[in-house]
Every structure is written in C-alpha cells, then in structure tokens.
Amino acid sequence: MSPPLKLAVLISGNGSNLQSIIDAIKSARLNAEIKAVISNNRHAFGLVRATQHGLHTWVLEHEDYKDRKQFDDVLRHYLEAIDPDYIVLAGFMRILGADFIRAFENRILNIHPSLLPAYKGLDTHQRVLDNHEKEHGVSIHLVTAKLDDGPVILQASYPIKPGDDAEKLQQRGHRLEHRMYPQVLSWLSSGDLSIKDGRLYYEQIPLEKPIPFDA
C-alpha cells in the first residue's frame, strides 16, 4: 500500500469540506494524513473541528501583516517546513499571490461553487439566479495564478428549480462538495489521478475535459 497522501488544508470558515475529508480518512475511504489545518480567521469553526480530531492547527490572520506578499511569504515558509503533497483550499477566502502559487506549482487544489469557467469569483449562487440560468454546479480545479482559472478535474451540475434562492443552491452545492473533494484526493492517493507539468492525467490518459461527477 502506498504511503498516506500528506495534506495541508486551508480554511476560513465553517470547515464542512474539512470535515468531509476527515471523515473519509477515518472511514478508510481516503489514504491520507492531514499535516495541518491553517486558517486566516481565528474564529473559524473549522479550527474547532480540527482540534476535536487532534489535528495541528495554525492561525495566520492577514490583518497582522503589512501586505499580501508578507502574508504569502510567512505561509509559504510554514508549508515548506511541513512539506505536504497537496495544499487543499477548502473555503479559504484569501487570494494567494502568483509567487506563492509558483512555489507550490501543481500542488494546490481548490473547490469552486460554479461550473467553471462560468461564474468565477464570489456570489456565484445569486449571480446564476440573477441571470436566470437553468443549472448550477461545483468544480474542483488545480490552482494557477489566474483566479479560478486552472484545469478542472471534477465537475458536477444540478438543475435550478423554481423557488430556489441562493441559500438553497449553496446547500445543494455543499452536499456535492462533501462527496467530491474526498473523491479527488482518493484518486490522487491511489495514483489514478496525476498531475505532470500542469497537465492532468486520469488512469494515465490525459484529461481533456473535467470528469463528470454522478450527482
């Protein structure tokens, strides 16, 4: 059996995706080890979740640093010391600079509440409603220096129903996210999914489009 995948999970809030990863590890659905849970918000409930499971936590509030570069440099040095295989952005509400991303090229994952490349950025649920879209979704992608622009690994869609509001869409999306993130990490752990020179491979075949997730 291959060694556990080493993860650093970055959060800013509730940490429900963190919890889904913890649950997958504990149930042996994911062969991984969370080396650290890092937050830019000391009040994030995800830190409580991490502590309850005996995980190492670290708070790095961006208000304590004079600029983005200083924050990124401190975070980079910390991550280089623990040397995770992958950095998992799980509701981390902080844009990371290009130099930071280059330091961990092909090792940063993010989950985004839309069908990328559509609806990059914030407030995706309300924006799809305002534009009278018929479907919405979730994407897991490799992080590059451009916002929400890296290659998409896994994607799931769901219909927008009459009477839906932003909160209902968020809840539906979260239910998918909690299944999708552990799946992608499991593929990485098993070697079914690999990343070489910024290109994705699934079962050794170049991934030309996102893998559809059975919602």
C-alpha positions as CSV (number, residue, x, y, z in Angstrom):
1,M,0.0,0.0,0.0
2,S,1.3,3.5,-0.9
3,P,2.1,5.9,1.9
4,P,-0.7,8.3,3.0
5,L,-1.1,11.4,1.0
6,K,0.1,14.4,3.1
7,L,-2.3,17.3,3.1
8,A,-2.4,20.8,4.4
9,V,-6.0,22.2,4.5
10,L,-6.6,25.9,4.4
11,I,-9.9,27.2,5.7
12,S,-11.6,30.5,6.6
13,G,-15.0,29.4,8.0
14,N,-17.2,26.5,8.9
15,G,-14.9,23.8,7.6
16,S,-17.5,21.5,6.3
17,N,-15.3,20.3,3.5
18,L,-12.5,19.8,6.0
19,Q,-14.9,17.6,8.0
20,S,-15.7,15.5,4.9
21,I,-12.0,14.9,4.3
22,I,-11.5,13.9,8.0
23,D,-14.5,11.5,7.8
24,A,-13.1,10.0,4.6
25,I,-9.8,9.4,6.2
26,K,-11.3,7.9,9.4
27,S,-13.5,5.6,7.4
28,A,-10.5,4.4,5.3
29,R,-12.1,5.7,2.1
30,L,-9.1,8.1,1.7
31,N,-5.5,7.1,2.4
32,A,-4.2,10.5,3.6
33,E,-2.9,12.4,6.6
34,I,-3.7,16.0,7.4
35,K,-0.5,17.6,8.5
36,A,-2.0,20.9,9.4
37,V,-5.2,22.9,9.3
38,I,-4.4,26.6,8.6
39,S,-6.9,29.5,8.8
40,N,-6.7,33.2,8.2
41,N,-9.6,33.6,10.7
42,R,-9.1,32.7,14.3
43,H,-12.8,32.4,14.8
44,A,-13.3,29.8,12.0
45,F,-15.4,26.9,13.3
46,G,-13.2,24.6,11.1
47,L,-10.5,25.1,13.7
48,V,-12.8,23.6,16.3
49,R,-13.4,20.6,14.1
50,A,-9.7,20.1,13.6
51,T,-8.9,20.3,17.3
52,Q,-11.7,17.8,18.1
53,H,-9.9,15.3,15.8
54,G,-6.4,16.0,17.3
55,L,-5.1,17.8,14.2
56,H,-2.5,20.5,14.3
57,T,-3.9,24.0,13.7
58,W,-2.3,27.3,12.9
59,V,-3.9,30.8,12.6
60,L,-2.4,33.3,10.2
61,E,-4.6,36.4,10.1
62,H,-3.8,38.6,7.2
63,E,-4.5,41.8,9.2
64,D,-1.3,41.0,11.1
65,Y,0.8,41.5,8.0
66,K,1.7,44.7,6.2
67,D,0.8,43.4,2.7
68,R,-0.2,40.3,0.7
69,K,3.5,39.4,-0.1
70,Q,4.4,39.3,3.6
71,F,1.4,37.1,4.4
72,D,2.2,34.8,1.5
73,D,5.9,34.5,2.4
74,V,5.1,33.5,6.0
75,L,2.6,31.0,4.8
76,R,5.0,29.6,2.2
77,H,7.8,29.1,4.7
78,Y,5.5,27.3,7.1
79,L,4.2,25.0,4.3
80,E,7.7,24.3,3.0
81,A,8.6,23.1,6.5
82,I,5.7,20.6,6.7
83,D,6.1,19.7,3.0
84,P,2.6,18.5,2.1
85,D,1.9,16.6,-1.1
86,Y,-1.1,18.8,-1.7
87,I,-2.4,22.1,-0.4
88,V,-6.2,21.9,-0.2
89,L,-8.1,25.1,-0.3
90,A,-11.4,24.4,1.4
91,G,-13.3,27.6,1.7
92,F,-10.2,29.7,2.1
93,M,-11.3,33.2,1.4
94,R,-8.0,34.7,0.6
95,I,-6.4,35.2,-2.8
96,L,-2.9,33.8,-3.0
97,G,-0.2,35.6,-4.9
98,A,1.4,34.4,-8.1
99,D,4.8,33.9,-6.4
100,F,3.2,31.7,-3.7
101,I,1.4,29.6,-6.3
102,R,4.6,29.1,-8.3
103,A,6.3,27.9,-5.2
104,F,3.8,25.0,-5.0
105,E,3.0,24.6,-8.7
106,N,0.7,21.7,-9.5
107,R,0.2,21.1,-5.7
108,I,-2.7,23.4,-4.9
109,L,-6.4,22.4,-5.2
110,N,-9.5,24.5,-4.9
111,I,-13.2,23.8,-4.9
112,H,-15.4,26.5,-6.5
113,P,-19.2,26.8,-6.5
114,S,-19.9,27.1,-10.2
115,L,-19.5,25.2,-13.5
116,L,-16.1,26.7,-14.4
117,P,-15.1,28.5,-16.5
118,A,-18.5,30.2,-15.9
119,Y,-19.0,32.4,-12.8
120,K,-15.5,32.8,-11.5
121,G,-15.2,34.8,-8.3
122,L,-17.7,35.4,-5.5
123,D,-21.5,35.3,-5.1
124,T,-22.0,32.6,-7.7
125,H,-25.3,31.4,-6.4
126,Q,-27.0,34.8,-6.6
127,R,-25.4,35.6,-10.0
128,V,-26.8,32.5,-11.6
129,L,-30.2,33.3,-10.3
130,D,-30.0,36.9,-11.5
131,N,-29.1,35.6,-14.9
132,H,-31.9,33.1,-15.0
133,E,-29.6,30.1,-15.5
134,K,-31.1,26.6,-15.7
135,E,-28.3,24.8,-14.0
136,H,-25.5,25.4,-11.5
137,G,-22.7,23.3,-10.1
138,V,-19.4,22.6,-8.4
139,S,-15.9,22.4,-9.8
140,I,-12.6,21.2,-8.3
141,H,-9.6,22.6,-10.1
142,L,-5.9,22.9,-10.0
143,V,-4.9,26.4,-8.8
144,T,-2.9,28.7,-11.1
145,A,-2.0,32.4,-10.8
146,K,-5.3,33.4,-12.6
147,L,-8.4,33.4,-10.4
148,D,-10.5,30.3,-10.7
149,D,-8.8,29.5,-14.0
150,G,-6.8,26.3,-13.5
151,P,-7.6,23.0,-15.2
152,V,-10.8,21.5,-13.9
153,I,-10.5,18.0,-12.5
154,L,-14.1,17.1,-11.4
155,Q,-17.4,18.8,-12.0
156,A,-21.0,18.2,-11.0
157,S,-24.1,20.1,-12.1
158,Y,-27.6,20.3,-10.8
159,P,-30.8,21.9,-12.0
160,I,-32.0,25.2,-10.7
161,K,-35.6,24.7,-9.6
162,P,-38.5,27.2,-9.4
163,G,-38.4,28.9,-6.0
164,D,-34.7,28.3,-5.4
165,D,-32.8,31.1,-3.7
166,A,-29.0,31.5,-3.1
167,E,-29.2,29.6,0.3
168,K,-30.9,26.6,-1.3
169,L,-28.3,26.5,-4.1
170,Q,-25.5,26.8,-1.6
171,Q,-26.9,23.9,0.5
172,R,-27.3,21.7,-2.6
173,G,-23.8,22.5,-3.7
174,H,-22.3,21.7,-0.3
175,R,-23.8,18.2,-0.4
176,L,-21.9,17.6,-3.6
177,E,-18.7,19.2,-2.4
178,H,-18.6,16.9,0.6
179,R,-18.5,13.9,-1.7
180,M,-16.4,15.4,-4.5
181,Y,-13.3,16.6,-2.5
182,P,-12.6,13.2,-0.9
183,Q,-13.0,11.5,-4.3
184,V,-10.4,13.7,-6.0
185,L,-8.0,13.2,-3.1
186,S,-8.6,9.5,-3.1
187,W,-7.7,9.4,-6.9
188,L,-4.5,11.3,-6.1
189,S,-3.6,9.0,-3.3
190,S,-4.2,5.8,-5.4
191,G,-2.4,7.2,-8.4
192,D,-5.5,7.1,-10.6
193,L,-5.2,10.9,-10.9
194,S,-1.8,12.5,-11.5
195,I,-0.5,16.0,-12.4
196,K,2.5,16.4,-14.6
197,D,3.8,19.8,-15.9
198,G,0.4,21.3,-15.2
199,R,-1.5,18.7,-17.1
200,L,-4.0,16.3,-15.6
201,Y,-4.0,12.5,-16.2
202,Y,-6.6,10.1,-15.2
203,E,-5.7,6.4,-15.3
204,Q,-2.6,7.5,-17.3
205,I,-4.7,9.2,-20.0
206,P,-4.6,13.0,-20.5
207,L,-7.7,14.5,-19.1
208,E,-9.1,16.7,-21.9
209,K,-12.2,17.8,-20.1
210,P,-13.5,17.6,-16.4
211,I,-14.5,14.2,-15.1
212,P,-18.3,14.3,-14.6
213,F,-19.5,13.5,-11.1
214,D,-22.6,11.4,-10.6
215,A,-24.7,13.8,-8.6
